[in-house]
Each structure stands twice: as C-alpha cells, then as structure tokens.
C-alpha cells in the first residue's frame, strides 16, 4: 500500500510541478503518456465515489442521476457486459474477472488520501520506502482495515433501506432495485477486501509449486508409496494412499526417488487426511550436500513441461460467471472470518479488561 500511494503521489507531483504539456523538447506521445500515467491513479477516487453512491442515494436520498431504473439498465448494463467481454477477451490468460476490482477497492481509500495530500500541498508528501523482508508468524487483522469497516457499515445500512424505499410510492422502485443490486455487489467487494486484510501466518519459508512425481517415504524400513504434489527448494508435499499412523510431526523420514537414484532426509512438519481417503504429508528437507540442494531445485523448477502446465493452470482464466462465483466465495469465506476474528479478539480483550478491573476492585 505504501508503494502504490507513493506511485500515485509521485505521478501527480510530476504532473503538477513539471507539467509535461509546458515542458520543452517532449514529443506529443511523451506528453500523452505522462498524462495517462497521472490520470490512471484517479481510479482510486472513482472507486471510492462509486462505493459511496448507493448509501448516498438509499440512505440520504441524494439523487445522483435524474432517471429511473429502466433507463439506468438500458444505459449501464450493455456497457458493463461489453466491458466484461472485452476485458475477458484480452486478459483471460493472465487475469481472472473481478479480482482487479478487489485490488482497486483495497487501494481506493489510501491512494485517494495520498492524492488529496498532493493536491493540497504538491511539495509536501515525502518519499516512503516500501518495507522489505517482512514475515508473518501470527494471525492478525491489518491496521489498514478501519476505513472498510465504515464503508461496510454504510453499505449494510443502505441495504436495510432498500425494503423501505421499495414500499414508498415516492421512490422509483426500479431505480431502488438497481442501486440495491449495486450495493450487494459492493458488499462482496468489501467483504473480500476485509478477507485479504486478515493476515494469516506464513509457515513456509519458501512458496511451493505444483509437481507430480512418484516418491517413496521410508520410515525406519517401512515403505510407503506416494506422489509429490508440491515442492520448493526447502521442502515437499506428498500425497499418500495409506495413512502413516506411526509418524508424527518432528520425525525424520527418508525420501527416495528410485528412477532418479536419489535419497534425501526430511523432517515431517504436517500430516493430515484429505478427501477421498488419502493423506498429505508435508516435510522440510535436511540438505546435507550441494548435490542434495541441486536435486531439490531441479525437482521443483527443473521441468519445463511442469512449469508450462503450472502456468496454464494458474493463468487459465475463468468465465465471467465463474469469476463472479469465485468472488462471492472469497468474500463469504474470508470476509466473515475477518469479522469473526475481530469479534473474538475484542471480546477477549474486553473480558481481560473487565477481569483486571474486577481484581483491582477486590484488592
């Protein structure tokens, strides 16, 4: 977020202090590009205004467009469908539908705030370095969350006004239904944004990539056939068809690849059941030599065919309907988890304060 705010402020500062349209020796295309880069960051203000529009209309009766629902649908729905289809056509191999909207929602408040500071005092904002090498060792709610609690509260309150407005003959029922649908979509974006701001522990030292290769797990002479399903330079995940009831986290096993004639010692980190009766064993390597380390890198990243398959699976894209359903599932699962975490944390904190206060009184 610090990086994006810095970029938005920097481009606006360049435009205001070194206006490309009055600088000498710049080509027309260069002037146009500088302007485009500056205007791009206006998405944050636009996104924030669009999220505030439904509450402004449904709660406060602020009429943003003198029209009815039928005209709104006739104007906006063809544009929206065309925009989604064109975006899907050009970016289906590298981007999923609606994910960019979540990204913009999260940036909206803070980039808008940064833009306001530059407009107020163009020379005032200072350069902030992006944090490097941060690690997550515990679950916590990001400090960036608080504006989105307010936006979510306004959004839910506006949805509460929908029924009342629909029953009031002074309001255009079709317009209320249209804006209410808009508020429902914003609700999912806001919940998804909050879901992202529930920071979860990063337990792995390095990210895993999908692989598929037969491997044997040797536990004190007992052999278990498995298939490696993910790997990194530092560890591996193995799917087992039979449970290893005698193994527990912390145990040392020997991993064998007969076809490659390679063995590596590993420490079991996780063991859990999976759907279909199989088991997942996660282990970290005990790399004793340069040869072992080279093999671990080759297993994870050495197959071009595997890397191409991973890219196809990762960037295979999704249909517009599939992307919308994916957004809803993300929002419900992780957004509600964020709110539950917030509720439990505050309840626990309140109980501790009450208990401390009670002990102080008793003393």
C-alpha positions, 0 to 999 in steps of 0.5 A: 500500500505504501508503494502504490500511494507513493506511485500515485503521489509521485505521478501527480507531483510530476504532473503538477510541478513539471507539467509535461504539456509546458515542458520543452523538447517532449514529443506529443506521445511523451506528453500523452503518456505522462498524462495517462500515467497521472490520470490512471491513479484517479481510479482510486477516487472513482472507486471510492465515489462509486462505493459511496453512491448507493448509501448516498442515494438509499440512505440520504436520498441524494439523487445522483442521476435524474432517471429511473431504473429502466433507463439506468439498465438500458444505459449501464448494463450493455456497457458493463457486459461489453466491458466484461467481454472485452476485458475477458477477451484480452486478459483471460490468460493472465487475469481472472474477472473481478479480482482487479476490482478487489485490488482497486477497492483495497487501494481506493481509500489510501491512494485517494488520501495520498492524492488529496495530500498532493493536491493540497500541498504538491511539495509536501508528501515525502518519499516512503520506502516500501518495507522489505523482508517482512514475515508473518508468524501470527494471525492478525487483522491489518491496521489498514482495515478501519476505513472498510469497516465504515464503508461496510457499515454504510453499505449494510445500512443502505441495504436495510433501506432498500425494503423501505424505499421499495414500499414508498410510492415516492421512490422509483422502485426500479431505480431502488432495485438497481442501486440495491443490486449495486450495493450487494455487489459492493458488499462482496467487494468489501467483504473480500477486501476485509478477507485479504486484510486478515493476515494469516501466518506464513509457515513456509519459508519458501512458496511451493509449486505444483509437481507430480512425481512418484516418491517413496517415504521410508520410515525406519524400513517401512515403505510407503508409496506416494506422489509429490504434489508440491515442492520448493527448494526447502521442502515437499508435499506428498500425497499418500494412499495409506495413512502413516499412523506411526509418524508424527510431526518432528520425525525424520523420514527418508525420501527416495526417488528410485528412477532418479537414484536419489535419497534425501532426509526430511523432517515431517512438519504436517500430516493430515487426511484429505478427501477421498481417503488419502493423506498429505504429508508435508516435510522440510528437507535436511540438505546435507550436500550441494548435490542434495540442494541441486536435486531439490531445485531441479525437482521443483523448477527443473521441468519445463513441461511442469512449469508450462502446465503450472502456468496454464493452470494458474493463468487459465482464466475463468468465465465471467460467471465463474469469476463472479462465483469465485468472488462471492466465495472469497468474500463469504469465506474470508470476509466473515472470518475477518469479522469473526476474528475481530469479534473474538479478539475484542471480546477477549480483550474486553473480558481481560479488561473487565477481569483486571478491573474486577481484581483491582476492585477486590484488592 
